[in-house]
Amino acid sequence: ERYQEQKTVLQDALNAEQAQHKNTREDLQKRLEQISAEANARTEELKSERDKVNTLLARLESQENALASERQQHLATRETLQQRLEQAIADTQARAGEIALERDRVSSLTARLESQEKASSEQLVRMGSEIASLTDRCTQLENQRDDARLETMGEKETVAALRGEAEALKRQNQSLMAALSGNKQTGGQNA
């Protein structure tokens, strides 16, 4: 009877232990299922996050490629602009040299022109003086010519008067000669 009681006690204890184990196993199973579900959910979340990360990485890589291409384009553009700037500077310097040469030529031509103008002005002054002198000389010669004409006219008048006197004397002489001739004829007849 005591043995039966012990057996009953042990059986009850075993049943209780089994029930506890069962409960524990069920709890563990539930926890395992919950953990598994959480793990699956976490796995899905991680997969989604990984997809997002991959998408972001792809976008980042695309942006990096675009930036690299843009950077390369900017470098090429900068190099082109640098070359154009250097060419423009060289052209400007060359143009400045040409302008300096042209300025020197203009200065030289201006100096030559001023010298020629001065020489021409002096020559005009000399020519004006010579013309004035020649004009005075012409005036003097014209006056001398007029005086000579007047003298010639006076001489012509004198010659004309002398010719008139000579003609008168000639006529008188002829008259006298005729008279003398007439007197000779009359005297001869009278003799």
C-alpha positions as CSV (number, residue, x, y, z in Angstrom):
1,E,0.0,0.0,0.0
2,R,2.8,2.3,0.8
3,Y,4.4,1.2,-2.4
4,Q,1.2,2.0,-4.2
5,E,1.2,5.5,-2.7
6,Q,4.8,6.1,-3.7
7,K,4.0,4.8,-7.2
8,T,1.0,7.1,-7.3
9,V,3.1,10.0,-6.1
10,L,5.8,9.2,-8.6
11,Q,3.2,8.7,-11.3
12,D,1.7,12.1,-10.5
13,A,5.1,13.6,-10.4
14,L,5.9,12.0,-13.7
15,N,2.6,13.2,-15.2
16,A,3.2,16.6,-13.8
17,E,6.7,16.6,-15.2
18,Q,5.5,15.3,-18.6
19,A,2.7,17.9,-18.6
20,Q,5.3,20.6,-17.7
21,H,7.6,19.3,-20.4
22,K,4.7,19.2,-22.8
23,N,3.8,22.8,-21.9
24,T,7.5,23.7,-22.1
25,R,7.8,22.0,-25.5
26,E,4.7,23.7,-26.7
27,D,6.0,27.0,-25.4
28,L,9.3,26.4,-27.1
29,Q,7.5,25.3,-30.2
30,K,5.5,28.5,-30.2
31,R,8.5,30.5,-29.5
32,L,10.4,28.7,-32.2
33,E,7.5,29.3,-34.6
34,Q,7.4,32.9,-33.5
35,I,11.1,33.3,-33.8
36,S,11.0,31.5,-37.2
37,A,8.2,33.8,-38.3
38,E,10.1,36.8,-37.0
39,A,13.2,35.5,-38.7
40,N,11.3,35.0,-41.9
41,A,9.9,38.5,-41.5
42,R,13.3,39.8,-40.7
43,T,14.7,37.9,-43.7
44,E,12.1,39.6,-45.9
45,E,12.9,42.9,-44.4
46,L,16.6,42.3,-44.9
47,K,15.8,41.2,-48.5
48,S,13.8,44.3,-49.0
49,E,16.6,46.4,-47.4
50,R,19.1,44.6,-49.5
51,D,17.1,45.3,-52.6
52,K,16.9,49.0,-51.5
53,V,20.6,49.0,-50.9
54,N,21.2,47.4,-54.3
55,T,19.0,49.9,-55.9
56,L,20.7,52.7,-54.1
57,L,24.1,51.3,-55.0
58,A,23.0,51.0,-58.6
59,R,21.7,54.6,-58.5
60,L,25.0,55.7,-56.8
61,E,27.0,53.9,-59.4
62,S,25.0,55.5,-62.2
63,Q,25.4,58.9,-60.5
64,E,29.1,58.2,-60.1
65,N,29.4,57.3,-63.8
66,A,27.4,60.4,-64.8
67,L,29.6,62.5,-62.5
68,A,32.7,60.9,-64.0
69,S,31.4,61.5,-67.5
70,E,30.5,65.1,-66.6
71,R,33.8,65.6,-64.9
72,Q,35.6,64.3,-68.0
73,Q,33.4,66.6,-70.1
74,H,34.2,69.5,-67.8
75,L,37.9,68.7,-68.1
76,A,37.7,68.6,-71.8
77,T,35.7,71.8,-71.9
78,R,38.2,73.5,-69.5
79,E,41.1,72.3,-71.6
80,T,39.4,73.7,-74.7
81,L,38.6,76.9,-73.0
82,Q,42.2,77.1,-71.7
83,Q,43.5,76.6,-75.3
84,R,41.1,79.2,-76.6
85,L,42.1,81.6,-73.8
86,E,45.8,81.0,-74.6
87,Q,45.1,81.5,-78.3
88,A,43.1,84.7,-77.6
89,I,46.0,86.0,-75.4
90,A,48.5,85.1,-78.1
91,D,46.2,86.8,-80.7
92,T,45.8,89.8,-78.5
93,Q,49.6,90.1,-78.0
94,A,50.2,89.7,-81.7
95,R,47.5,92.3,-82.4
96,A,49.1,94.6,-79.8
97,G,52.4,94.2,-81.6
98,E,50.8,94.9,-84.9
99,I,49.0,98.0,-83.4
100,A,52.4,99.1,-81.9
101,L,54.0,98.8,-85.4
102,E,51.1,100.6,-87.0
103,R,51.3,103.3,-84.3
104,D,55.0,103.7,-85.0
105,R,54.3,103.8,-88.8
106,V,51.6,106.4,-88.2
107,S,54.0,108.4,-86.0
108,S,56.7,108.2,-88.6
109,L,54.3,109.2,-91.4
110,T,52.9,112.0,-89.2
111,A,56.4,113.3,-88.6
112,R,57.3,113.0,-92.3
113,L,54.0,114.7,-93.2
114,E,54.6,117.5,-90.7
115,S,58.1,117.9,-92.0
116,Q,56.8,118.0,-95.6
117,E,54.1,120.5,-94.6
118,K,56.7,122.6,-92.9
119,A,59.0,122.4,-96.0
120,S,56.0,123.1,-98.3
121,S,55.0,126.1,-96.1
122,E,58.5,127.4,-96.2
123,Q,58.6,126.8,-99.9
124,L,55.2,128.6,-100.3
125,V,56.6,131.5,-98.3
126,R,59.7,131.6,-100.5
127,M,57.6,131.3,-103.6
128,G,55.3,134.1,-102.4
129,S,58.4,136.3,-101.7
130,E,59.7,135.4,-105.2
131,I,56.3,136.1,-106.8
132,A,56.2,139.4,-105.0
133,S,59.7,140.2,-106.1
134,L,58.9,139.1,-109.7
135,T,55.7,141.2,-109.5
136,D,57.7,144.2,-108.4
137,R,60.2,143.5,-111.2
138,C,57.4,143.2,-113.7
139,T,55.9,146.4,-112.5
140,Q,59.2,148.1,-112.8
141,L,59.7,146.6,-116.3
142,E,56.2,147.7,-117.3
143,N,56.9,151.2,-116.0
144,Q,60.2,151.2,-117.9
145,R,58.4,150.0,-121.0
146,D,55.8,152.7,-120.7
147,D,58.6,155.3,-120.2
148,A,60.4,153.9,-123.2
149,R,57.1,154.0,-125.2
150,L,56.6,157.6,-124.1
151,E,60.2,158.4,-125.1
152,T,59.7,156.6,-128.4
153,M,56.5,158.5,-129.1
154,G,58.4,161.8,-128.3
155,E,61.2,160.8,-130.6
156,K,58.7,159.8,-133.3
157,E,57.0,163.2,-132.9
158,T,60.5,164.9,-133.1
159,V,61.3,162.9,-136.2
160,A,58.0,163.7,-137.7
161,A,58.6,167.4,-137.0
162,L,62.1,167.2,-138.4
163,R,60.7,165.4,-141.4
164,G,58.1,168.2,-141.8
165,E,60.8,170.8,-141.5
166,A,63.0,168.9,-144.0
167,E,60.1,168.7,-146.5
168,A,59.4,172.3,-146.0
169,L,63.1,173.1,-146.5
170,K,63.1,170.8,-149.5
171,R,60.1,172.6,-151.0
172,Q,61.7,175.9,-150.3
173,N,64.9,174.7,-151.9
174,Q,63.0,173.5,-154.9
175,S,61.2,176.8,-155.1
176,L,64.5,178.7,-154.8
177,M,66.0,176.4,-157.4
178,A,63.1,177.0,-159.7
179,A,63.3,180.7,-159.0
180,L,67.0,180.7,-159.7
181,S,66.5,178.7,-162.8
182,G,63.8,181.1,-164.0
183,N,66.0,184.1,-163.3
184,K,68.8,182.5,-165.4
185,Q,66.4,182.0,-168.3
186,T,65.2,185.6,-168.1
187,G,68.7,187.0,-168.0
188,G,69.7,185.0,-171.0
189,Q,66.8,186.2,-173.0
190,N,67.6,189.8,-172.0
191,A,71.2,189.4,-173.2
